[in-house]
Amino acid sequence: MSITKKEINDLSEIIRKLYIEDNIPWVVGYSGGKDSTATLQLVWMALAELPLEKRMHKTVHVISTDTLAESPVVAKWVEKSLEKMREKAEKEQMPIVPHRLIPDYNDTFWVNLIGRGYPYPRPNFRWCTERLKIRPANRFVQDVVSAYGEVILLLGTRKAESANRAKTMKYYESLRVRDHLSPNGTMQNELVFSPLEDWTDDDVWFFLMQYKNPWGYSNKDLMTMYRGATVDGECPLIMSTDTPSCGKSRFGCWVCTLVEQDKSMAAMIMNDSEKEWMAPLLDFRNRIGDSSKDRGRRDFRRMTGQAHLYKGRLVHGPYKKEVREEWLKELLTIQKNINKTGPEEFRSLELITNEELNRIRRIWLDEKHEFDDSLPRIYKEATGYDFVSSTDERDSSFGKDEWELLHEVCDNLFPDEQLLFEVTARIVDIERKTALKNRRGVLQSLETQIKNGFFKDEDDAVAYATARWQRKKDMGASFDPRAELPEELRQLEIENEDAQSSLFDGEEGILE
């Protein structure tokens, strides 16, 4: 049975009571999905019943985090919703102020994946969520706390979402010091209010369909978007336990590799011919997340240049230069094609921003010492336009010609030394950038690069790391027991090395 009108009215009264009893500002998390829409709609409808002097006594901030990698359809939906929300709030004198938050450009998906070469996110190496979603929201909330001392965060979380969610919410309920307000387990001076905590998926859809969206956005269109994101194309109102629900449709980053398959985007493309333009995005996402090829795309050393064993094999590190460059060119090509032939409202879509491109360029030049400066060239080849730099022009004394000449010399003189060119290029770049009057730390930098290029090839690195691990074990020193390959897997390793890649990645240490 769906939620009743009386239950909604009672909940609205609770919202009004909590709102007027103090001056602590509210922050509502809004993603554009059904739960956050229902939460904000409840708050809007409840506060609209208050007289103006009580309604405007404190601000309700609505925050929406754009990871800069959101599904384009959902991102456009949220963007238009925030615009409508701002206009309607000003017109009706509502205390609601929407905010679009984005990650720091050093934290974005493409800056880390293509710039630094981080391996694509996976369940045991989930580097994206903290950087893309949590940090922007936390920064905003902390700013509010700094200004007002406290904050009340309103979320659309529900116990019916999962057993773990229900367990967590019940635990924090037991710690409540005020009615309906739970403490935040990760941030001080922040209380959490979850108006929908006892609602089911059916309740959410019933409410959205029975009550008109107060800022003028269509809840029926929201349901259509959910319906389009399910494999069977169905999203009915639930009348019995036998009726399937679209409440499990998943919206998020179009490049998300934390799930094996992006069924949401695949369903959108399958169910709506007008969304076929997103097919190249899905194909690109699938190539990035191809675990069968990932090991070969990455350096056999960690980010620090060290060789580390995990169950008898090296933990492969960041993506190689040619892989990062290939992905950047493909991403820019997809963006150009969408801007040229995609739907009119997506003709200005940016899959990667100019600011991100500038950050990637600086990382390649300054951190990875790739002085051939390939990014402007890749941008020109992919888009047909000159790259617009937002920073000072680089020293052009060395470039592509010198890079290729050095590569040729190293290969001709020492063809078996796989790391010689990289190490030499880095040493040359460090020396070139070091001013004659300010050479502090240059010897340490050069020594670090030499140590990082100590190995002849991957086999040499495995032999070195194995010998080092064995010495520690034999001499009673501290050693990592996970480095040794279990006996029962030795023969399987020999018979089918590639099949073991997922078992031996040990991704949790990749950033060390």
C-alpha positions as CSV (number, residue, x, y, z in Angstrom):
1,M,0.0,0.0,0.0
2,S,1.4,3.4,-1.0
3,I,1.9,6.3,1.4
4,T,-1.2,8.2,2.3
5,K,-2.1,11.9,2.1
6,K,-2.3,12.1,5.9
7,E,1.3,10.7,6.3
8,I,2.6,13.3,3.8
9,N,0.8,16.1,5.7
10,D,2.2,14.8,9.0
11,L,5.7,14.7,7.5
12,S,5.3,18.2,6.1
13,E,4.4,19.4,9.6
14,I,7.5,17.8,11.0
15,I,9.6,19.6,8.3
16,R,8.0,23.0,9.2
17,K,8.6,22.4,12.9
18,L,12.3,21.6,12.4
19,Y,12.8,24.5,10.1
20,I,11.4,27.3,12.4
21,E,12.8,26.0,15.7
22,D,16.4,27.3,15.2
23,N,18.6,29.4,12.9
24,I,20.8,26.5,11.7
25,P,21.0,26.6,7.8
26,W,19.8,23.6,5.8
27,V,21.7,21.9,3.0
28,V,19.6,19.6,0.7
29,G,21.5,17.1,-1.4
30,Y,20.0,17.1,-4.9
31,S,21.1,14.7,-7.7
32,G,18.0,15.1,-10.0
33,G,17.0,11.5,-9.2
34,K,13.7,10.4,-7.7
35,D,14.7,10.3,-4.1
36,S,16.4,13.7,-3.9
37,T,13.6,15.2,-6.0
38,A,11.0,13.8,-3.6
39,T,13.0,15.2,-0.6
40,L,13.4,18.6,-2.1
41,Q,9.7,18.7,-3.2
42,L,8.5,17.8,0.3
43,V,10.7,20.6,1.8
44,W,9.5,23.1,-0.8
45,M,5.8,22.3,-0.3
46,A,6.1,22.3,3.5
47,L,7.9,25.7,3.7
48,A,5.5,27.2,1.1
49,E,2.8,26.9,3.8
50,L,4.6,29.1,6.2
51,P,4.0,32.9,6.4
52,L,6.7,34.9,4.6
53,E,8.4,36.1,7.8
54,K,8.9,32.6,9.1
55,R,9.7,31.1,5.7
56,M,12.6,33.5,5.0
57,H,14.3,33.4,8.4
58,K,17.1,31.1,7.2
59,T,18.5,29.7,4.0
60,V,17.9,26.3,2.4
61,H,21.0,25.5,0.2
62,V,20.4,23.0,-2.5
63,I,23.7,21.4,-3.6
64,S,24.1,19.3,-6.7
65,T,27.5,17.8,-7.4
66,D,28.5,17.6,-11.1
67,T,31.5,15.2,-11.3
68,L,32.2,16.5,-14.9
69,A,31.7,12.9,-16.0
70,E,27.9,12.6,-15.5
71,S,25.7,11.0,-18.0
72,P,25.1,13.8,-20.5
73,V,21.3,13.3,-20.4
74,V,21.1,13.4,-16.6
75,A,23.6,16.3,-16.4
76,K,21.4,18.3,-18.8
77,W,18.3,17.3,-16.8
78,V,19.9,18.6,-13.5
79,E,21.2,21.7,-15.1
80,K,17.8,22.8,-16.4
81,S,16.2,21.8,-13.1
82,L,18.5,24.0,-11.1
83,E,17.7,26.9,-13.5
84,K,14.0,26.4,-13.0
85,M,14.5,26.1,-9.3
86,R,16.4,29.4,-9.0
87,E,13.8,31.3,-11.1
88,K,10.8,29.9,-9.2
89,A,12.4,30.4,-5.7
90,E,13.1,34.1,-6.5
91,K,9.6,34.6,-7.9
92,E,7.8,33.0,-5.0
93,Q,10.2,34.3,-2.3
94,M,11.3,30.9,-1.2
95,P,14.5,30.6,1.0
96,I,15.9,28.0,-1.5
97,V,19.3,28.7,-3.2
98,P,20.6,26.1,-5.6
99,H,24.4,25.5,-6.1
100,R,26.2,23.5,-8.7
101,L,29.3,22.0,-7.3
102,I,32.3,20.6,-9.2
103,P,35.4,18.8,-8.1
104,D,38.8,20.6,-7.9
105,Y,40.3,20.3,-11.4
106,N,43.2,18.4,-9.9
107,D,40.8,15.7,-8.7
108,T,38.7,15.1,-11.9
109,F,38.3,11.8,-13.5
110,W,40.2,12.6,-16.7
111,V,43.0,14.5,-14.9
112,N,43.7,11.4,-12.8
113,L,43.1,8.7,-15.5
114,I,44.6,10.4,-18.5
115,G,46.8,12.9,-16.8
116,R,48.4,10.9,-13.9
117,G,47.6,7.5,-15.4
118,Y,45.6,6.1,-12.4
119,P,44.2,2.7,-13.3
120,Y,40.4,2.8,-13.9
121,P,38.4,2.6,-10.7
122,R,37.3,-0.8,-9.4
123,P,35.8,-2.0,-6.2
124,N,39.2,-2.6,-4.5
125,F,40.7,0.6,-5.9
126,R,37.8,3.2,-5.7
127,W,39.8,6.4,-6.0
128,C,37.0,8.4,-7.8
129,T,34.1,8.7,-5.3
130,E,36.1,10.6,-2.7
131,R,37.6,13.0,-5.2
132,L,34.6,13.6,-7.5
133,K,31.6,13.6,-5.1
134,I,32.5,13.7,-1.4
135,R,35.1,16.4,-1.4
136,P,33.1,19.1,-3.3
137,A,30.1,18.5,-1.0
138,N,32.1,18.4,2.1
139,R,33.9,21.7,1.2
140,F,30.6,23.4,0.8
141,V,29.2,22.0,4.0
142,Q,32.4,22.9,5.9
143,D,32.1,26.5,4.6
144,V,28.6,26.7,6.0
145,V,29.7,25.3,9.3
146,S,32.5,27.8,9.5
147,A,30.1,30.6,8.9
148,Y,27.2,29.5,11.1
149,G,28.7,26.9,13.5
150,E,26.3,24.1,12.6
151,V,24.4,22.7,9.6
152,I,21.5,20.4,9.0
153,L,21.9,18.2,6.0
154,L,18.8,16.8,4.3
155,L,19.3,13.6,2.3
156,G,17.0,11.3,0.3
157,T,18.4,8.2,1.9
158,R,15.9,5.4,2.7
159,K,16.2,2.2,4.7
160,A,14.5,0.3,1.9
161,E,17.5,0.9,-0.4
162,S,19.5,-1.9,1.1
163,A,20.1,-3.9,4.3
164,N,23.4,-2.1,4.9
165,R,21.7,1.3,4.5
166,A,19.0,0.3,6.9
167,K,21.5,-0.9,9.5
168,T,23.6,2.3,9.3
169,M,20.5,4.5,9.5
170,K,19.2,2.7,12.5
171,Y,22.5,2.9,14.3
172,Y,22.7,6.7,13.9
173,E,19.0,7.0,15.0
174,S,20.1,5.5,18.3
175,L,22.6,8.4,18.7
176,R,20.0,11.2,18.2
177,V,19.9,14.0,20.6
178,R,17.0,15.8,18.8
179,D,13.9,14.4,17.2
180,H,14.5,13.2,13.6
181,L,18.1,14.5,13.5
182,S,20.9,12.0,13.4
183,P,24.6,12.9,13.9
184,N,26.9,12.6,10.9
185,G,29.5,9.9,11.4
186,T,32.2,11.7,9.5
187,M,31.7,15.5,10.2
188,Q,31.3,17.4,13.4
189,N,28.6,20.0,13.9
190,E,26.5,18.4,11.2
191,L,23.1,16.8,11.8
192,V,21.3,14.7,9.2
193,F,17.6,14.7,8.5
194,S,16.2,12.0,6.1
195,P,12.5,12.7,5.5
196,L,12.1,9.6,3.3
197,E,13.8,7.2,5.7
198,D,10.8,4.9,6.0
199,W,9.5,5.2,2.4
200,T,9.6,2.5,-0.3
201,D,10.3,2.9,-4.0
202,D,6.5,2.7,-4.5
203,D,6.0,5.6,-2.0
204,V,8.5,7.8,-3.8
205,W,6.8,7.3,-7.2
206,F,3.3,7.6,-5.8
207,F,4.2,11.0,-4.2
208,L,6.0,12.3,-7.3
209,M,3.0,11.4,-9.6
210,Q,0.3,12.7,-7.2
211,Y,2.0,16.0,-6.3
212,K,3.1,18.5,-8.9
213,N,6.7,19.6,-8.9
214,P,6.7,23.0,-7.2
215,W,9.6,24.5,-9.2
216,G,7.9,23.7,-12.5
217,Y,9.8,20.6,-13.6
218,S,8.0,17.6,-14.8
219,N,8.0,14.5,-12.6
220,K,6.4,12.6,-15.4
221,D,9.5,13.4,-17.5
222,L,11.6,12.1,-14.6
223,M,9.7,8.8,-14.7
224,T,10.1,8.6,-18.4
225,M,13.9,9.0,-17.9
226,Y,13.9,6.2,-15.4
227,R,11.8,4.1,-17.6
228,G,14.3,4.6,-20.4
229,A,17.1,3.6,-18.2
230,T,15.7,0.1,-17.5
231,V,16.3,-2.9,-19.7
232,D,12.6,-3.7,-20.2
233,G,11.6,-0.1,-20.6
234,E,9.0,-0.4,-17.8
235,C,8.5,1.9,-14.9
236,P,5.0,1.4,-13.5
237,L,3.4,2.7,-10.3
238,I,3.5,-0.2,-7.9
239,M,0.1,-1.6,-6.9
240,S,1.3,-5.0,-5.6
241,T,4.4,-6.9,-4.7
242,D,4.3,-8.7,-8.0
243,T,4.7,-5.6,-10.0
244,P,8.3,-4.8,-11.1
245,S,9.7,-1.4,-10.2
246,C,12.1,1.0,-12.0
247,G,13.4,2.2,-8.6
248,K,16.7,0.4,-9.1
249,S,17.7,2.3,-12.2
250,R,21.2,3.6,-11.8
251,F,22.3,7.1,-12.8
252,G,25.9,8.3,-12.4
253,C,29.1,8.9,-14.3
254,W,29.0,7.7,-17.8
255,V,32.6,6.4,-17.4
256,C,31.9,4.5,-14.2
257,T,33.8,1.2,-14.1
258,L,32.8,0.3,-10.6
259,V,30.0,-1.7,-12.2
260,E,30.7,-4.5,-14.7
261,Q,28.3,-3.1,-17.2
262,D,26.5,0.3,-17.5
263,K,23.1,-1.1,-17.9
264,S,21.5,2.3,-17.4
265,M,23.1,4.0,-20.4
266,A,22.8,0.8,-22.5
267,A,19.1,0.7,-21.8
268,M,18.7,4.4,-22.7
269,I,20.4,3.8,-26.1
270,M,18.3,0.6,-26.7
271,N,15.0,2.2,-25.6
272,D,15.2,5.5,-27.4
273,S,16.6,6.0,-30.9
274,E,17.1,9.7,-30.1
275,K,19.8,8.6,-27.6
276,E,21.8,6.5,-30.1
277,W,24.3,9.4,-30.2
278,M,25.6,8.2,-26.8
279,A,26.7,4.8,-28.2
280,P,30.3,5.9,-28.7
281,L,30.4,7.0,-25.0
282,L,29.3,3.5,-23.9
283,D,31.8,1.8,-26.3
284,F,34.6,4.0,-25.0
285,R,33.7,3.3,-21.4
286,N,33.8,-0.4,-22.1
287,R,37.2,-0.2,-23.7
288,I,38.6,1.7,-20.7
289,G,37.1,-0.9,-18.3
290,D,38.3,-4.0,-20.3
291,S,40.1,-6.0,-17.5
292,S,41.5,-8.5,-20.0
293,K,43.7,-5.8,-21.6
294,D,44.4,-3.6,-18.6
295,R,47.5,-5.2,-17.3
296,G,49.3,-4.8,-20.6
297,R,48.4,-1.1,-20.8
298,R,50.2,-0.2,-17.6
299,D,53.8,0.3,-16.4
300,F,55.1,-2.7,-14.5
301,R,56.2,-0.3,-11.7
302,R,54.2,1.6,-9.2
303,M,53.6,5.3,-9.3
304,T,56.9,5.7,-7.3
305,G,58.8,3.6,-9.8
306,Q,59.2,0.8,-7.3
307,A,58.6,-2.9,-8.1
308,H,56.1,-4.5,-5.7
309,L,55.0,-8.1,-5.6
310,Y,51.5,-9.3,-4.9
311,K,51.0,-13.1,-4.9
312,G,54.1,-13.7,-7.0
313,R,53.5,-11.0,-9.6
314,L,54.3,-7.3,-9.9
315,V,51.6,-4.8,-9.1
316,H,51.3,-2.9,-12.4
317,G,51.1,0.9,-12.0
318,P,50.0,3.9,-14.1
319,Y,49.0,3.8,-17.7
320,K,51.8,4.1,-20.3
321,K,52.3,7.3,-22.3
322,E,50.9,5.9,-25.5
323,V,47.8,4.6,-23.8
324,R,47.0,8.0,-22.2
325,E,47.6,9.8,-25.4
326,E,45.4,7.4,-27.4
327,W,42.5,7.8,-24.9
328,L,42.8,11.5,-25.0
329,K,42.6,11.6,-28.7
330,E,39.6,9.3,-28.8
331,L,37.8,11.3,-26.1
332,L,38.3,14.5,-28.0
333,T,37.2,12.9,-31.3
334,I,34.0,11.7,-29.7
335,Q,33.3,15.1,-28.2
336,K,33.9,16.8,-31.7
337,N,31.5,14.4,-33.4
338,I,28.8,15.0,-30.8
339,N,29.2,18.7,-31.1
340,K,28.9,18.4,-34.8
341,T,26.2,15.8,-35.3
342,G,24.6,15.2,-31.9
343,P,21.2,16.6,-30.8
344,E,21.0,20.4,-30.8
345,E,21.0,20.8,-27.0
346,F,24.3,18.9,-26.8
347,R,26.2,20.7,-29.5
348,S,28.2,22.5,-26.9
349,L,28.8,19.4,-24.7
350,E,32.2,19.2,-23.1
351,L,33.3,15.7,-22.2
352,I,36.6,17.2,-21.0
353,T,37.0,20.8,-20.1
354,N,39.8,23.1,-21.3
355,E,40.8,23.6,-17.7
356,E,41.2,19.8,-17.3
357,L,43.3,19.7,-20.6
358,N,45.6,22.4,-19.2
359,R,46.0,20.4,-16.0
360,I,46.8,17.2,-17.9
361,R,49.3,19.1,-20.0
362,R,51.1,20.4,-16.9
363,I,51.2,16.9,-15.4
364,W,52.7,15.4,-18.5
365,L,55.3,18.2,-18.8
366,D,56.2,18.8,-15.1
367,E,55.5,15.5,-13.3
368,K,56.2,13.0,-16.0
369,H,58.8,15.0,-17.9
370,E,57.3,14.2,-21.3
371,F,59.0,17.2,-23.0
372,D,57.6,16.4,-26.4
373,D,54.5,18.3,-25.3
374,S,52.1,16.1,-27.2
375,L,48.8,17.4,-25.8
376,P,48.4,20.5,-28.2
377,R,49.3,18.3,-31.1
378,I,46.7,15.6,-30.1
379,Y,44.1,18.3,-29.6
380,K,44.8,19.8,-33.1
381,E,44.6,16.3,-34.7
382,A,41.4,15.4,-33.0
383,T,39.4,18.6,-33.2
384,G,41.0,20.6,-36.0
385,Y,41.5,23.6,-33.7
386,D,44.5,25.0,-32.0
387,F,44.7,24.3,-28.3
388,V,44.0,27.3,-26.0
389,S,46.5,27.4,-23.1
390,S,45.5,29.0,-19.9
391,T,49.1,29.0,-18.5
392,D,52.4,30.6,-19.6
393,E,53.8,29.1,-22.7
394,R,56.4,26.4,-22.1
395,D,60.1,26.6,-23.0
396,S,60.1,25.4,-26.6
397,S,63.9,24.6,-26.7
398,F,63.1,20.9,-26.6
399,G,60.1,19.3,-28.3
400,K,58.9,16.4,-30.5
401,D,62.0,16.3,-32.7
402,E,64.4,16.1,-29.8
403,W,62.1,13.5,-28.1
404,E,62.2,11.3,-31.1
405,L,65.9,11.7,-31.7
406,L,66.7,10.7,-28.1
407,H,64.3,7.7,-28.4
408,E,66.1,6.6,-31.6
409,V,69.6,6.9,-30.0
410,C,68.6,4.9,-26.9
411,D,67.0,2.2,-28.9
412,N,70.0,1.9,-31.3
413,L,72.6,1.8,-28.6
414,F,70.9,-0.3,-26.0
415,P,67.8,-2.1,-27.6
416,D,67.4,-4.4,-24.6
417,E,67.1,-1.7,-21.9
418,Q,63.4,-0.9,-21.9
419,L,63.6,1.9,-19.4
420,L,66.7,3.7,-20.7
421,F,64.9,6.2,-22.9
422,E,62.4,7.1,-20.2
423,V,65.1,7.6,-17.6
424,T,67.3,9.6,-19.9
425,A,64.4,11.8,-21.1
426,R,63.5,12.6,-17.5
427,I,67.1,13.4,-16.5
428,V,67.5,15.7,-19.5
429,D,64.2,17.5,-18.7
430,I,65.1,18.0,-15.0
431,E,68.5,19.3,-16.0
432,R,67.0,21.6,-18.6
433,K,64.5,23.1,-16.2
434,T,66.9,23.7,-13.4
435,A,68.2,27.3,-13.4
436,L,71.9,27.7,-12.9
437,K,71.4,29.8,-9.8
438,N,68.8,27.6,-8.2
439,R,70.0,23.9,-8.3
440,R,68.8,23.0,-4.8
441,G,67.5,19.4,-4.8
442,V,68.5,18.7,-8.4
443,L,70.9,15.9,-7.5
444,Q,68.2,14.2,-5.4
445,S,65.8,14.4,-8.3
446,L,68.3,12.9,-10.7
447,E,69.1,10.1,-8.3
448,T,65.4,9.3,-7.9
449,Q,64.9,9.0,-11.6
450,I,67.9,6.7,-11.9
451,K,66.6,4.5,-9.1
452,N,63.2,4.3,-10.8
453,G,64.8,3.2,-14.0
454,F,67.0,0.6,-12.3
455,F,65.4,-2.4,-14.0
456,K,66.2,-3.7,-17.5
457,D,62.7,-5.0,-18.0
458,E,59.7,-6.5,-16.2
459,D,61.5,-9.9,-15.7
460,D,64.4,-8.1,-14.2
461,A,62.1,-6.3,-11.8
462,V,60.4,-9.5,-10.8
463,A,63.7,-11.1,-10.0
464,Y,64.9,-8.1,-8.0
465,A,61.6,-7.8,-6.0
466,T,61.5,-11.6,-5.4
467,A,65.1,-11.7,-4.2
468,R,64.5,-8.7,-1.9
469,W,61.4,-10.3,-0.4
470,Q,63.2,-13.6,0.1
471,R,66.1,-11.9,1.9
472,K,63.7,-10.2,4.3
473,K,61.9,-13.5,5.0
474,D,65.1,-15.5,5.5
475,M,66.7,-12.9,7.8
476,G,63.6,-12.5,10.0
477,A,62.9,-8.9,8.9
478,S,59.4,-7.5,8.3
479,F,58.0,-8.7,5.0
480,D,54.6,-8.7,3.2
481,P,53.2,-12.3,3.2
482,R,50.9,-11.4,0.3
483,A,53.9,-11.2,-2.0
484,E,54.3,-15.0,-2.3
485,L,52.4,-16.9,-4.9
486,P,50.3,-19.6,-3.2
487,E,51.5,-23.1,-4.1
488,E,48.1,-24.2,-5.5
489,L,48.3,-21.3,-8.0
490,R,51.8,-21.8,-9.2
491,Q,50.9,-24.4,-11.9
492,L,47.9,-22.4,-13.0
493,E,50.1,-19.3,-13.3
494,I,52.4,-21.2,-15.6
495,E,49.6,-22.6,-17.7
496,N,47.6,-19.4,-18.2
497,E,49.3,-16.3,-17.0
498,D,46.8,-13.8,-18.5
499,A,43.8,-15.5,-16.7
500,Q,45.4,-14.5,-13.4
501,S,45.5,-10.8,-14.0
502,S,42.5,-10.0,-11.9
503,L,43.7,-12.2,-9.0
504,F,47.1,-10.5,-8.7
505,D,46.6,-6.8,-9.3
506,G,46.8,-5.7,-5.7
507,E,45.4,-2.3,-6.7
508,E,45.1,-1.0,-3.2
509,G,48.8,-0.1,-3.2
510,I,49.1,1.5,-6.6
511,L,49.3,5.1,-5.4
512,E,52.1,4.4,-3.0
